[in-house]
Amino acid sequence: MPPTLCIVQTNPTAGDLQHNASALLQATRTAYAQGARLLLTGHMALCGAPLHDLAQLAAFTQACTATLQDMAAQLADLPDLWLITSHSHGIALLHQGQVTPLQTAPLQAAPLQAAPVTPCLLELPHLRLALLLATDADETSTSLPACPALAGAQLLCVLAASPWHMGKTHSREQHYSALAQRLRMPILYSNIVGGQDASVYDGGSFALQANG
């Protein structure tokens, strides 16, 4: 059977890796205790957003990597857990005490400016996932059906750091509903919560069937 899925919607603080990691670990163990085995966070869930100058510091990238490794070690006692999360420089899988980079994104002060334009494919027991950062779907949706990763996937998982504005909730759901219908594929959409300066992240995570 495919693993039970759970969206982990957290409120990360920009730059506070220790706080954000602690929140992710707590949410992960809570979800695991309730039966979830495959967890999906929002984009920048570990590092927070927007990062501003931190995005340009190599030391911060290294700190993100070290924090991911520490998180994986702390979750090593849950061998049947898969945690898919996002940090300052891409998407990573935490499983059995190991960190596997799945996709690398360029460092940037504001999320969603220059994310990778193609999804990646993750094969798990009994389930094949396509993983996508939010701007990929927003800016390149017309090319997604031809992507090799999507051709082999059973589920599209979108990791988002999508700021709110008037009408955003409706337009976002409409966009992904149309995308699900065009791909004929269910979608999990995980967004972060909170905000800093002028950016407010509204969460609003959801799941869509293949018919939208």
Protein Blocks (a to p, Z undefined) as FASTA:
>chain_A
ZZddddddddddehilmlmmmmmmmmmmmmmmnopabdcddehklnopaekjmlmpmklm
mmmmmmmmmmmmmmmmmmkbccddddfkbccddeehiacdfbdcdddfbghklgcfbdcd
dddehiacddddfklmmmmmmmmmmpmklmmpcbdcddddddddehklmmmmmmmmmmmm
mnopacdddddeddehjbccekjpacddfkZZ
